[in-house]
Amino acid sequence: MDTSAGLYLAIARGGFRRYSTYRVATLAGAFTNTVFGFILAATFLALWRAKPGLGGYGTGQAVTYIWVSQALLVTVAAWGGGFQDDIQARFRTGDIAVDLYRPVDFLGWWLAAELGRAAFQLLTRGVVPLAVGVLAGQAVLPRSVLTWPVFLVSVLLAVLVSFGLRFLVSVAAFWLHDADGLRALMLVISMFMSGMLLPLTLFPEGLRQAAQALPWSAIIQVPCDVFLERYGDRPLTGRVLGELGFQLLWAVLLLAAGRLAQALATRKVVVQGG
């Protein structure tokens, strides 16, 4: 195995192991996601019974959407957090300047750690709420077994998009000195524009089109619709590939923007440090 690939794999494993040590917090989080799943599912049931087919979703699809979104919230860090908390702490101690000059790529290090975190959260706080929803007879599993690997690819791309957005916010602290305000703003945007609260198809026409074109829709809305086979039960149709391409495009653009911001931040540290 290439040395650099082995290093990043080790970082990802470290991220996985780190979060696996917080067992009580993980169980509490999975329980919380499950409780909110039932609450939101009841709300959606009442809404869809009053207006069947709302947003193009059947009642079963709408309730399943809730359970899948609850399974993804922590995996894709829709609320923020993850590596952002670590970077912010290093800004406060000044260790961030040292990080930029290590022989390991700054963005690559945090991305590898984030992928390890996301893998653990998917296997725990992702699987548990969805499994409970299925056992409760509320969530419906995909009809095609091939939908599962496509869904996992979509989740991976969602994590990359989410990381790209959050990395840009974190790097902005080189200029803002404190990114808390920007993080709060990004949280509000993510809540409404990712499909976390409601499917984007329920938005008014102009707002819906804008929301679906922005990167936040790639975090929750697209993976949920892939799981629901909204683009058809044949996983590799043009529509499915189009949505995966949409996620990939935003992932590439955001990571490229993060790379540029990192380069500018490195120059800023050099200037400030003399």
PAKOLFI-540922 format. One record per residue (C-alpha): x, y, z; residue number from 1. Coordinates in steps of 0.5 Angstrom, whole numbers, plus 500, padded with zeros to 3 digits. Layout:
% residues N
@X: X, Y: Y, Z: Z, n: NUM .
...
This chain:
% residues 274
@X: 500, Y: 500, Z: 500, n: 1 .
@X: 502, Y: 507, Z: 498, n: 2 .
@X: 505, Y: 510, Z: 504, n: 3 .
@X: 501, Y: 517, Z: 504, n: 4 .
@X: 495, Y: 512, Z: 503, n: 5 .
@X: 496, Y: 508, Z: 509, n: 6 .
@X: 497, Y: 514, Z: 513, n: 7 .
@X: 490, Y: 517, Z: 511, n: 8 .
@X: 487, Y: 510, Z: 513, n: 9 .
@X: 491, Y: 510, Z: 519, n: 10 .
@X: 488, Y: 517, Z: 521, n: 11 .
@X: 481, Y: 515, Z: 519, n: 12 .
@X: 481, Y: 508, Z: 523, n: 13 .
@X: 483, Y: 513, Z: 529, n: 14 .
@X: 477, Y: 517, Z: 528, n: 15 .
@X: 473, Y: 511, Z: 528, n: 16 .
@X: 476, Y: 509, Z: 534, n: 17 .
@X: 476, Y: 515, Z: 538, n: 18 .
@X: 468, Y: 516, Z: 537, n: 19 .
@X: 467, Y: 509, Z: 539, n: 20 .
@X: 470, Y: 510, Z: 546, n: 21 .
@X: 464, Y: 515, Z: 547, n: 22 .
@X: 459, Y: 509, Z: 548, n: 23 .
@X: 454, Y: 512, Z: 553, n: 24 .
@X: 454, Y: 518, Z: 549, n: 25 .
@X: 453, Y: 514, Z: 542, n: 26 .
@X: 447, Y: 510, Z: 546, n: 27 .
@X: 444, Y: 517, Z: 548, n: 28 .
@X: 444, Y: 520, Z: 541, n: 29 .
@X: 441, Y: 514, Z: 538, n: 30 .
@X: 436, Y: 514, Z: 543, n: 31 .
@X: 435, Y: 521, Z: 542, n: 32 .
@X: 434, Y: 520, Z: 534, n: 33 .
@X: 429, Y: 515, Z: 535, n: 34 .
@X: 425, Y: 519, Z: 539, n: 35 .
@X: 425, Y: 525, Z: 535, n: 36 .
@X: 424, Y: 520, Z: 529, n: 37 .
@X: 417, Y: 517, Z: 532, n: 38 .
@X: 415, Y: 525, Z: 534, n: 39 .
@X: 416, Y: 527, Z: 527, n: 40 .
@X: 413, Y: 521, Z: 524, n: 41 .
@X: 407, Y: 522, Z: 527, n: 42 .
@X: 407, Y: 529, Z: 525, n: 43 .
@X: 408, Y: 527, Z: 518, n: 44 .
@X: 403, Y: 522, Z: 518, n: 45 .
@X: 398, Y: 527, Z: 520, n: 46 .
@X: 400, Y: 532, Z: 515, n: 47 .
@X: 400, Y: 527, Z: 509, n: 48 .
@X: 393, Y: 524, Z: 511, n: 49 .
@X: 390, Y: 531, Z: 511, n: 50 .
@X: 394, Y: 532, Z: 504, n: 51 .
@X: 396, Y: 525, Z: 501, n: 52 .
@X: 401, Y: 526, Z: 496, n: 53 .
@X: 404, Y: 532, Z: 498, n: 54 .
@X: 410, Y: 534, Z: 495, n: 55 .
@X: 410, Y: 528, Z: 491, n: 56 .
@X: 411, Y: 523, Z: 496, n: 57 .
@X: 406, Y: 518, Z: 498, n: 58 .
@X: 405, Y: 517, Z: 506, n: 59 .
@X: 409, Y: 511, Z: 507, n: 60 .
@X: 415, Y: 515, Z: 503, n: 61 .
@X: 414, Y: 521, Z: 507, n: 62 .
@X: 415, Y: 517, Z: 514, n: 63 .
@X: 421, Y: 513, Z: 511, n: 64 .
@X: 424, Y: 520, Z: 509, n: 65 .
@X: 424, Y: 522, Z: 516, n: 66 .
@X: 427, Y: 515, Z: 519, n: 67 .
@X: 432, Y: 516, Z: 514, n: 68 .
@X: 434, Y: 523, Z: 515, n: 69 .
@X: 434, Y: 522, Z: 522, n: 70 .
@X: 439, Y: 516, Z: 521, n: 71 .
@X: 443, Y: 521, Z: 517, n: 72 .
@X: 443, Y: 527, Z: 521, n: 73 .
@X: 450, Y: 525, Z: 525, n: 74 .
@X: 453, Y: 521, Z: 520, n: 75 .
@X: 453, Y: 528, Z: 515, n: 76 .
@X: 454, Y: 532, Z: 521, n: 77 .
@X: 448, Y: 536, Z: 519, n: 78 .
@X: 448, Y: 540, Z: 525, n: 79 .
@X: 455, Y: 542, Z: 524, n: 80 .
@X: 461, Y: 539, Z: 529, n: 81 .
@X: 465, Y: 534, Z: 528, n: 82 .
@X: 472, Y: 536, Z: 526, n: 83 .
@X: 470, Y: 543, Z: 527, n: 84 .
@X: 470, Y: 543, Z: 534, n: 85 .
@X: 477, Y: 540, Z: 534, n: 86 .
@X: 480, Y: 546, Z: 529, n: 87 .
@X: 476, Y: 551, Z: 533, n: 88 .
@X: 480, Y: 549, Z: 540, n: 89 .
@X: 486, Y: 549, Z: 536, n: 90 .
@X: 485, Y: 556, Z: 534, n: 91 .
@X: 484, Y: 558, Z: 541, n: 92 .
@X: 491, Y: 555, Z: 543, n: 93 .
@X: 495, Y: 557, Z: 537, n: 94 .
@X: 496, Y: 550, Z: 535, n: 95 .
@X: 493, Y: 551, Z: 528, n: 96 .
@X: 499, Y: 554, Z: 526, n: 97 .
@X: 503, Y: 548, Z: 527, n: 98 .
@X: 498, Y: 544, Z: 524, n: 99 .
@X: 499, Y: 548, Z: 517, n: 100 .
@X: 506, Y: 546, Z: 517, n: 101 .
@X: 506, Y: 539, Z: 519, n: 102 .
@X: 509, Y: 534, Z: 513, n: 103 .
@X: 501, Y: 532, Z: 512, n: 104 .
@X: 496, Y: 535, Z: 508, n: 105 .
@X: 492, Y: 540, Z: 513, n: 106 .
@X: 485, Y: 538, Z: 509, n: 107 .
@X: 487, Y: 531, Z: 508, n: 108 .
@X: 488, Y: 530, Z: 515, n: 109 .
@X: 482, Y: 533, Z: 517, n: 110 .
@X: 478, Y: 529, Z: 512, n: 111 .
@X: 481, Y: 522, Z: 513, n: 112 .
@X: 479, Y: 523, Z: 521, n: 113 .
@X: 472, Y: 526, Z: 519, n: 114 .
@X: 471, Y: 520, Z: 514, n: 115 .
@X: 472, Y: 515, Z: 520, n: 116 .
@X: 468, Y: 519, Z: 525, n: 117 .
@X: 462, Y: 519, Z: 519, n: 118 .
@X: 463, Y: 511, Z: 518, n: 119 .
@X: 462, Y: 510, Z: 526, n: 120 .
@X: 456, Y: 514, Z: 526, n: 121 .
@X: 453, Y: 511, Z: 520, n: 122 .
@X: 454, Y: 504, Z: 524, n: 123 .
@X: 451, Y: 506, Z: 530, n: 124 .
@X: 447, Y: 513, Z: 530, n: 125 .
@X: 445, Y: 511, Z: 523, n: 126 .
@X: 443, Y: 504, Z: 523, n: 127 .
@X: 439, Y: 504, Z: 530, n: 128 .
@X: 434, Y: 509, Z: 528, n: 129 .
@X: 432, Y: 506, Z: 521, n: 130 .
@X: 432, Y: 499, Z: 524, n: 131 .
@X: 427, Y: 501, Z: 530, n: 132 .
@X: 423, Y: 505, Z: 524, n: 133 .
@X: 423, Y: 499, Z: 520, n: 134 .
@X: 421, Y: 494, Z: 526, n: 135 .
@X: 415, Y: 499, Z: 528, n: 136 .
@X: 412, Y: 498, Z: 521, n: 137 .
@X: 414, Y: 506, Z: 519, n: 138 .
@X: 420, Y: 506, Z: 515, n: 139 .
@X: 420, Y: 502, Z: 508, n: 140 .
@X: 426, Y: 499, Z: 505, n: 141 .
@X: 428, Y: 499, Z: 498, n: 142 .
@X: 425, Y: 494, Z: 493, n: 143 .
@X: 431, Y: 493, Z: 490, n: 144 .
@X: 438, Y: 490, Z: 493, n: 145 .
@X: 442, Y: 494, Z: 489, n: 146 .
@X: 439, Y: 501, Z: 492, n: 147 .
@X: 443, Y: 499, Z: 498, n: 148 .
@X: 450, Y: 500, Z: 495, n: 149 .
@X: 448, Y: 506, Z: 491, n: 150 .
@X: 445, Y: 509, Z: 497, n: 151 .
@X: 452, Y: 508, Z: 501, n: 152 .
@X: 455, Y: 512, Z: 495, n: 153 .
@X: 450, Y: 518, Z: 496, n: 154 .
@X: 452, Y: 518, Z: 503, n: 155 .
@X: 459, Y: 518, Z: 502, n: 156 .
@X: 458, Y: 524, Z: 497, n: 157 .
@X: 454, Y: 527, Z: 502, n: 158 .
@X: 459, Y: 527, Z: 508, n: 159 .
@X: 464, Y: 530, Z: 503, n: 160 .
@X: 460, Y: 536, Z: 501, n: 161 .
@X: 458, Y: 537, Z: 508, n: 162 .
@X: 466, Y: 537, Z: 510, n: 163 .
@X: 467, Y: 541, Z: 504, n: 164 .
@X: 462, Y: 546, Z: 507, n: 165 .
@X: 464, Y: 546, Z: 514, n: 166 .
@X: 472, Y: 546, Z: 512, n: 167 .
@X: 471, Y: 553, Z: 509, n: 168 .
@X: 467, Y: 555, Z: 515, n: 169 .
@X: 473, Y: 553, Z: 519, n: 170 .
@X: 478, Y: 556, Z: 515, n: 171 .
@X: 475, Y: 563, Z: 515, n: 172 .
@X: 477, Y: 563, Z: 522, n: 173 .
@X: 484, Y: 565, Z: 520, n: 174 .
@X: 480, Y: 572, Z: 518, n: 175 .
@X: 475, Y: 572, Z: 522, n: 176 .
@X: 479, Y: 570, Z: 528, n: 177 .
@X: 472, Y: 566, Z: 531, n: 178 .
@X: 468, Y: 563, Z: 527, n: 179 .
@X: 462, Y: 561, Z: 532, n: 180 .
@X: 458, Y: 567, Z: 528, n: 181 .
@X: 459, Y: 564, Z: 521, n: 182 .
@X: 458, Y: 557, Z: 524, n: 183 .
@X: 451, Y: 559, Z: 527, n: 184 .
@X: 449, Y: 562, Z: 520, n: 185 .
@X: 451, Y: 555, Z: 517, n: 186 .
@X: 447, Y: 551, Z: 522, n: 187 .
@X: 440, Y: 555, Z: 520, n: 188 .
@X: 442, Y: 555, Z: 513, n: 189 .
@X: 443, Y: 547, Z: 513, n: 190 .
@X: 437, Y: 546, Z: 517, n: 191 .
@X: 432, Y: 549, Z: 512, n: 192 .
@X: 436, Y: 548, Z: 505, n: 193 .
@X: 438, Y: 541, Z: 506, n: 194 .
@X: 432, Y: 537, Z: 507, n: 195 .
@X: 433, Y: 536, Z: 514, n: 196 .
@X: 426, Y: 539, Z: 517, n: 197 .
@X: 422, Y: 538, Z: 510, n: 198 .
@X: 423, Y: 535, Z: 504, n: 199 .
@X: 425, Y: 541, Z: 499, n: 200 .
@X: 419, Y: 539, Z: 494, n: 201 .
@X: 415, Y: 542, Z: 499, n: 202 .
@X: 418, Y: 549, Z: 498, n: 203 .
@X: 415, Y: 554, Z: 494, n: 204 .
@X: 417, Y: 553, Z: 487, n: 205 .
@X: 422, Y: 559, Z: 486, n: 206 .
@X: 425, Y: 557, Z: 493, n: 207 .
@X: 425, Y: 550, Z: 491, n: 208 .
@X: 429, Y: 550, Z: 485, n: 209 .
@X: 434, Y: 555, Z: 489, n: 210 .
@X: 435, Y: 550, Z: 494, n: 211 .
@X: 435, Y: 544, Z: 490, n: 212 .
@X: 441, Y: 547, Z: 486, n: 213 .
@X: 445, Y: 549, Z: 492, n: 214 .
@X: 450, Y: 544, Z: 496, n: 215 .
@X: 446, Y: 543, Z: 502, n: 216 .
@X: 441, Y: 539, Z: 498, n: 217 .
@X: 446, Y: 534, Z: 497, n: 218 .
@X: 447, Y: 533, Z: 504, n: 219 .
@X: 440, Y: 530, Z: 506, n: 220 .
@X: 435, Y: 531, Z: 501, n: 221 .
@X: 439, Y: 527, Z: 495, n: 222 .
@X: 441, Y: 521, Z: 500, n: 223 .
@X: 434, Y: 520, Z: 502, n: 224 .
@X: 431, Y: 520, Z: 495, n: 225 .
@X: 436, Y: 515, Z: 493, n: 226 .
@X: 434, Y: 511, Z: 499, n: 227 .
@X: 426, Y: 512, Z: 497, n: 228 .
@X: 428, Y: 510, Z: 490, n: 229 .
@X: 424, Y: 516, Z: 488, n: 230 .
@X: 429, Y: 516, Z: 481, n: 231 .
@X: 426, Y: 509, Z: 480, n: 232 .
@X: 428, Y: 502, Z: 483, n: 233 .
@X: 433, Y: 501, Z: 478, n: 234 .
@X: 439, Y: 504, Z: 481, n: 235 .
@X: 443, Y: 506, Z: 475, n: 236 .
@X: 438, Y: 510, Z: 471, n: 237 .
@X: 440, Y: 517, Z: 468, n: 238 .
@X: 436, Y: 520, Z: 474, n: 239 .
@X: 440, Y: 517, Z: 479, n: 240 .
@X: 447, Y: 518, Z: 476, n: 241 .
@X: 445, Y: 525, Z: 475, n: 242 .
@X: 444, Y: 526, Z: 482, n: 243 .
@X: 450, Y: 522, Z: 484, n: 244 .
@X: 454, Y: 527, Z: 479, n: 245 .
@X: 450, Y: 533, Z: 482, n: 246 .
@X: 453, Y: 531, Z: 489, n: 247 .
@X: 460, Y: 529, Z: 486, n: 248 .
@X: 460, Y: 536, Z: 483, n: 249 .
@X: 459, Y: 540, Z: 489, n: 250 .
@X: 464, Y: 535, Z: 493, n: 251 .
@X: 469, Y: 537, Z: 488, n: 252 .
@X: 468, Y: 544, Z: 488, n: 253 .
@X: 468, Y: 545, Z: 495, n: 254 .
@X: 474, Y: 541, Z: 496, n: 255 .
@X: 477, Y: 545, Z: 491, n: 256 .
@X: 475, Y: 552, Z: 494, n: 257 .
@X: 477, Y: 549, Z: 501, n: 258 .
@X: 484, Y: 547, Z: 498, n: 259 .
@X: 485, Y: 555, Z: 496, n: 260 .
@X: 482, Y: 557, Z: 502, n: 261 .
@X: 488, Y: 553, Z: 506, n: 262 .
@X: 493, Y: 556, Z: 501, n: 263 .
@X: 491, Y: 563, Z: 502, n: 264 .
@X: 491, Y: 562, Z: 510, n: 265 .
@X: 498, Y: 559, Z: 510, n: 266 .
@X: 500, Y: 565, Z: 507, n: 267 .
@X: 497, Y: 569, Z: 512, n: 268 .
@X: 500, Y: 565, Z: 518, n: 269 .
@X: 507, Y: 566, Z: 514, n: 270 .
@X: 505, Y: 574, Z: 514, n: 271 .
@X: 503, Y: 574, Z: 521, n: 272 .
@X: 509, Y: 570, Z: 524, n: 273 .
@X: 514, Y: 574, Z: 520, n: 274 .
